[in-house]
Each structure stands twice: as C-alpha cells, then as structure tokens.
Amino acid sequence: MSSALHSNAVFGDQLRSFARAIGQIVLQRNAATGALVFLAVLCASPRLACALLIGTLTGNVISVIIEDDGAPAFRDDLYGFNGALAALAAFAFVGDASQATAVAIVAAMFASVLASKLAHMLSRYRLPTFSSPAIIVTWCWLPLFADRGDTGAVPQVAAGFIPMLQAAFAGLAPITFATGALAGALIAAGLFASRPSQAGWALAGSALGAALHGLGGASDAVVLSGACGFNAALAALAAAPLGKRYAIIAIVAAVLIERAIDCLGIAALTAPFVLASWGAIALQRRLSRTSKRGDSHVVHPHA
C-alpha cells in the first residue's frame, strides 16, 4: 500500500511539473495556470492542444537528458514551454498533420536543447531566455515547410466598448497560437489563478497594444480581432515586476518592434515581446545604478 501511495505521489508531482511547464508559456510557474492554458488551447483547437502536449512532453524529456535534477531551469520547469511553443508553431503553420507532427517533435527537441545553451549564455547578462529558443528554431524551418495558402479574411467587427473588451481578451489567445475571446478569457483566468495582478497587467497590455497598433495604421478589423495584443500583453507581464513605467515602456517598445518586423515581411511571433522585455530589464538596471550613485530610490531587480 505504501509503495502504491508513493507511486501516486510521484505521478502527481510529475503531473504538476508538466502543468507548471505549460504555465511558463505565460511566465507563470503555476499548475493551475498551466491547466487553464491547456483548456484554452483545447477549446480553440483540439489539434493545437495535441501540439501543446507533444511539445511540452518532448521538452521535458530533453531536460531530463541534458540537465541535472538540481539545475535551476530544471527545478523551475523552464524547459517544457519552449518545446511547447515550437510544436504549436509547427501545427499552426504546417497544414498536413503528419508533417506537422514530425516538424513539431524535431523543433521541440532543438528548441529545448537551444534553451539550455542560451540560458547559460544569457546568464552572463542576467537575462531570461523567455521564448527566444522557440522563435529561433521556428524561423529556421518556417521558409522550408510553412504552408503559403490564403489564411482567410479577418471578419469585420463593429467598434464599441464590448468589442474592445472582447479584443483585449482575444489578444491573449495568440500567445498559444489560438484565437478567440473564450481562449483568451481562459488564459486570463489562468493568470488570475497565479496572481490577480498578473491577469490585470496582461489585459491592460493587450488593450494598450491593440490601441497603439490602431494608431499606427492597423485596420479596425485586425485590431478588434485580438491579433495585435499578445506581444504587448507578454511584455507587460515580464516588465511589471520592474515597475509601472517599465511595463508601459515595454508595451510601447513591443508594438514598435512588432510593426517594424511586420514591415520586413517576417513572422514576428513573440520576438517583439522578448526584445522589448530585454530592453526594459537593461534600462531598469542602468537607471538603478544611476539611482544608487545618487542615493535615491532603487527599483528591485527583475527576478
């Protein structure tokens, strides 16, 4: 009986670790967040939900092979999410299911290995890897395997408070390559389960990002579809621990970078969020050093 209980406990720990790895997609090491993120993807697309499971499992297996049990990244469940994002990208951009599965597994493997290498390299600068491994790997295979068919027109949506609110929620869904206000609401619920302020920052980032894209020339249909908020939402989540002004700076920077990358005809993915967040962290540290010399208030470093 004791061995059965121990086995159940071990399985429960592994399941929680798996869910926490999914939660890291939205920067939260929280099992409830991971479960709700998975539910969001499942509601949007069972196909993408399969990709999420494949990628997270692949990333976790790779982490067991290449990392020690006591490694910080292993302990904090930081490997599975890059594998998950790499696999999600494969299923989002490759139409054929068999080819998408093959690309997803290989991409998840490479993204997980690259995450280990980048983590060691970026640790010199005290910068987190975020989703950079998945982005780099996806950019490598995208020109070779991505379908180039018509993705369909964005449906027209009437402007107003309710559509704008729906767009703020829908802006969270593309973080997992999903679409729709329902998926975004479930992701927001997952963030709320981790910490209510996290959900608030994500929705504020999504709404502000959409508004800035609108001011930059994006059509109302695109803005209200929720396609413009996810990078700004992630940037807000990453920079909020630094302080409000850094979160706003990160949001604005993410939008500007996203529009610049789009002009180049490259799939931006979450690169604007990564670059904007790194910039906000570097700026905070620089200003903190200046503040220390002036013996004034110092913002706590980003964890």
N, C-alpha and C positions, 0 to 999 in steps of 0.2 A: 504493500500500500504506500509506504514512504517513497519508494522509487517511482511509483506512478504519479504521486503528488509532485515529486521533484521534476519529473518529465514534463508535467503540465506547467509547472512554474517556468521551466526553461523555454517551453514553447510560447508561453505568454510574454516572456521577456523579448524573445525574437520577434514576435508579432508587434509589440510596442516599438521596438527598434525600427522595424520595417515602416510602421506608420510615421514615426518621427522623421525618417529619411524623406518620406513624401512631404511632410510638413516643412522641411527645409527648402522646398521649392518657393515657398513664400516667406523664407527666412525665419521660420519658427521651429524649434526643436520641441514639438508637442504632438503627442499621439492623436489627440482629439482633432487637432488641426489637420493632420495628415489624413485621418479618416474622412473628414468633411471635404477635403480637396479631392480625394478619390471619388467620393459620392458626386461631387460637382462634375468631374470629368465623365463619370458613368452616365449621369443624367443628360449631358450634352452629346455624348457619343460612346457607346459601348466599345467601338473599335479603338478609340483613343484610350479608353480605360484599360484595354488589353495591353496597349503600348506602354502605359504607365507602369503596369505590373511587371512587364518584361524588362523594362529599363531599370527599375528600382532593384529587382532581383539580380540582374546582371551586375549592377554597380556594387551591390552588397557582396556578391560572390568575389568580385575582383578585389574588393577591400580586404577580405579575409586572406586572399592570396598574397597581396603585396604589402600589407601593413601589419604591424604588431598590435596586439589586443589593447595595449596601453597608449597607443598613439592618440593624440588629441582629436584628430579628424575622425578616426575610427570610433572613439568614445562618444563623440558628439553627433554621430550618424550623418556625416557630411559627404559620404561617397555616393549613396544611392540616388540623390536628387539630380546630379549631373547626368548619370546614366538614364534616369527617367526622362529628363528634358531632351536628351539626344534621341531616345526612342520615340518620344512624342513628335519630334520634328520629322522623323522618318515616316511615321504614319500620316502626318499632316501633309507632307509634300510628295509622297510616293503613293500612287493610286492602287497599283497591284498589291494585293495582300501578301503574297508570298515574297515578293521583292522587298516590300516594306518591312516585313519581319526580319529578313536577312540583314538589311541595312540597319535596322533598329538594334539588333544584337551586336553587330560589329561596331556601330557607332557608340553604343553604350559602353562597350569594352574599352575603346580608345579614349572616350571622354573620362572614364573612371581612372584609367592609368595617367592620363594627362592631368587630371585633378591633383593627383599625388605630386607630380613633378612641379606643377605651377604653385601648389601650396608651399613647397619648400623654397621656391624661388621668390615668391611674393612675401614670404615671412620676413625676408631681409628688410622689406619696406613696411612691414606690419600692415599689409593689405590682405583682405579676404579674397578668395578666388571668385566668389559668387558663382554665376553661371558661365563664366568665361570658357571653361573646357568644352562644354556642350556647344557653345557658339562657334568656337574654332573648328571643332570636328564637323559640325553641320555645314559650315562654309566650305569645307574641303570637299565633301561629297555632293553638295547641292547642285553644282553645274553638271554633274555626271548623271544623276538619277532622278532629279526632280521632274515631275510632270509639268508641261508647259501649256496645258489646256486652259480654257476660259474658266475662271473661278466663279463667274456669275456676277450679276449686278447687285450692288448694295440696295436693299429695299428703301423706298422713301418713307421717312417718318416725320410726322408733324411736330414742329417745335412746341415747347411748353415746359412747365415745371415737371410734370410726371415723366415725359420722355427724357428730360435731362437727368432726373433721378435714376431712371432705368439705365441710362447710358453710363452713369457713374458706377453702378453695379456691374453692368455688362463689360465695363472696361477692365475688370479684374479677370474675366474669363480667359482672355488670350494669353495670360501668364502660363496656362497649361495647354495652349493651342485650342481651347474650347471657345464656344461663342454663346451669347445669350445672357440675359439678366438673371435667370434662375441659377445658372452655373456660377455667375459672379456673386450672387447672394449667398450661395453655399460656401464659397471661398471666404467671403466676408464673415460668415458665421464661424468658420474655422479660425480666422484671425481673432474674432471676438472671444472664442474659447481659450485662446492663448493669453490674450490681454485685450480688454475692450479698446484701449487707446490705439492698438495696432489696426483694428478694423477702421477706426476713425481716420487715422493717417492714410490708410490705403484708399479709402473712399474719397478723402479730400484730394489726394494726389491724382486719382483717376479723374475727378471732376475738373480740377485745375488744368491737368494735362489736356483734357478734351477741349476746354475753353481756349487754351493757348494755341492748340492746333487749329481751332476755328478762326482765331485772329490771324493765324499765319496763312490762311487761304484754303484750308481743308473744307470740303463741302459739308453742308448740314447733315446730309445723309450719312456720310462717313463718320462724322463726329458723334451723331446720335446712335450709331450702330454699336458703339463701345470699342471701336478699333483703335482709338487714339489714347486710351488711358493707362494701359498696363505698364509701360516703361516708367511713366511718372509715378504710378502707384508703388512700384517696387523701389524706385529711388526715394520716395517718401519714407517707406519702411526702413530702408537702410540708413538714411541720414537723420531720421527723427531722434535717435539716441544722442546725437550731437547737439541738438537744439533746434528750435523752430526755424531760425534764419537759415541754417544749413539745409534743413529739409526743403525749404522753399527754393533755395539756390539749386539744390539737386534736381528738383522737379523741373525748373526752367531749363537747366542745362540738358536734362534728358530729352526734353521736347526739341530743343535746338539741334542736338546731335542726331536725333531721330529724323528730323526733316532734312538735315544735311546728308545723311546716309541714303535716305529715300531718293534724293536728287541724283545720287550716283547710280541708282538702279540696282542696289544691293539689298537683299533681305536683311533688315536691321535686327530682327529677332530681339533679344534683350540686351544687345550691346550698348544701346544708349544708357540704360539703367546702370550697367557695370561701369562705364566710363564716367558717368555723372557722379556716381557714388564714390569712386576712387578720387575724383576731383574734390568732392566735398570733404572727404576724410583728410586729404592732403592740405586743403585750405584751413580746416579746423586746427590741424597740428601746427601749421605755420603761425596762425593767429594766436594759438595757445602759447607758443614760445615767446611771441612778442608781448603777450599779456604778462607772462612770468617775469620778463625783464622789467616791465613797468609796474610789477607788483599789484596787478588788478585781477579781476575775476577770471578764472580759467575754466573753460568748458571741459567736462570729463572726456577722456579719450573714448573713441569708438571701441566697443567690445568686439 
